[in-house]
Amino acid sequence: MLRQATRLCTHFPVRSCTRSYLSERKKFYQDVSISQGEGGLFEVSLDRRKLKTPGGKLFAVASEPLAIAVATEWDSQKDTLKFYTMHLTTLCNTAIDNPTQRNKEQIITAALKYLETDTVCYRVEEPQGLVELQKNEWDPVIQWIEKRYDVEIGSSSSIAGPTIPQRTRDTFSQHLASYGFWALTGLEFVITQLKSVVLPFALIDRHLTVEKAVLLSRLEEEYQIQRWGSVEWAHDYDCQELRSRTAAGTLFVHLCSEASTIKRKLLQG
């Protein structure tokens, strides 16, 4: 059971766990705790053994709330560890190990490629019902981001998509560069989930909720489901999975961008 901040996190057993990290395995620990280590970083331990990344590095984060959130992921696992549900842990591992050895500039370049094929910028020409739905739901978000960042984006029904002005690309690039490496890792994750730059920007700015952002990213699919119905359980599962990943990525960005220490109230005797 998760207790105070000093008893919140778990730990990878040295190497055996990292090899099977992307699959499932039997739960091998009872207690999850966190502690503050060298350099003020927060470490996660499982049964007093410090968690390691798949790359063998010490799992340590600068944000105490993030450490607690990761600990909660480990503590909430039942008899079988389902690593693919532990999105915050995975994002931390990615930031620590940096397996593709990318720098901030490379992450920004990769993220901005989604602007060229942004979900909310591509419009259909028929059926009319979907045309109107896209206009009513997507246009307000585009108008918001154009005003918020003083840029032009637009939309197009051409297979080539809209022509994004260089000034818009430069503005978004500068905005992304204002994030640290960890937060940028999370933001890119949300961008890839929603296949959009516009929606994650609105999400991180708290202009959209996770539920709304996911709905807008799946607008055409939702329209087809309303008309033709859905495969039993499959639609709900996919939608919930996307919400889970999007919510985790958004939380990761905020926890890597804000104050790292939780203030504790002293108990009055």
Secondary structure, 3 states (H helix, E strand, C coil): CCCCHHHCCCCCCCCHHHHCCCCEEECCCCCEEEEECHHHCEEEEECCEECECCCCCECEECCHHHHHHHHHHHHCCCCEEEHHHCHHHHHHHHHHHCCCCCCHHHHHHHHHHHHHCCHHHECCCCCHHHHHHHHHHHHHHHHHHHHHHCCCCCCECCCCCCCCCHHHHHHHHHHHHCCCHHHHHHHHHHHHHHCCCHHHHHHHCCCCCHHHHHHHHCHHHHHHHHHHCCCCCHHHHHHHHHHHHHHHHHHHHHHCCCCCCCCCCCCCC
